[in-house]
Amino acid sequence: LLLARKAGWLIASELRAVGIDLCFAPCVDLDWGVSEIIGNRAFHSKPAAVAELAVAFSNGLRSAGMAAVAKHFPGHGAVAADSHLTLPTDRRDYGDLLDDMRPYDSLIGNGLAAGVMLAHLVYSEVDAMPAGFSQHWIQNELRGRLGFGGAVFCDDLTMKATKTYGPMRERARLALQAGCD
């Protein structure tokens, strides 16, 4: 935990030194051992361990004057495909996705997430839209069930996962309409 806190402080210190005051970290995806893109970006495979490490990292960021933005809600670690290159589909049911959301609950409960970034994944058993374009994931889960009141970001709209949702203007409209800030 001490190393996670120190890493957060170091990253924040270096970013603050060049005038940046917002960090799109920590990555709180669980390492399910299948993702092409999450892999070593994940703290751990267990929700409790990820939550503890994310809290420590975020405290480190905060101690150096940096705001944390947790990502990729509700969780990107259980799909193999990289959303930079294609639109992945997670076919797990809602109950199985709850573990992926536990670290967010911990960060939000400790007041450590200034923002949350949504994943460009379709969770087909819950909603047909990718999470960043989904009122269900933003309004019902993140804002409603988890009580998050901070800034909501969708992931990069130039990623190939969003390509089939129209030109950039339409993608932005979908994200804003769903509840992204």
C-alpha positions, 0 to 999 in steps of 0.5 A: 500500500505504501508503494501505491501511495508513493507511486501516486504522489510521484506521478502527481508531482511530475504532472503538477510540475508541468501544470497538469492537475488532473490524472486519468488514473488509477486504472481499477480494472480487475486482472481477469488474465484475458485482456490484451490492453489491461494486463499489467495496467491492473493492480490485481485480480481481487476486487478488495486488493484493487480497492485498497491499492486504488485508495492508496494510489489516489491518496498519493495523488491527492497529497501532491495536489492531483485529482484522480479519475478512476477507469474503465467503469464498470470494468474492462479486464474480463474481455480479450479485445482492446477497445482502441482497436475494436468494440469488445462485448462482455457477455457476463450477467449483471451479478458477475459484473458487481466484483468489477465495480467494487473498487469504484464503490470504495473510491467513491465512499472515501471521496477519492474519485474526482472523476470516473471514466467509462469503458467503450465496451458493450455489456450485452446482458445489461445494455446494448450500448457501450458503457460510455453511451449508456444511460443505464451505466451512468445514471442507474449504476454510477450516479444512482446505485454508487452515488457518484457526484463527480465528473463523468468522462467517456473514454477517447471518442477517436477509439475504433470501438466508437467508429460504428456510432457515427461521426465525432459529433454524433459520438459526442452527442451520445456520450452527453445524452447518456450523462457524460460531462 
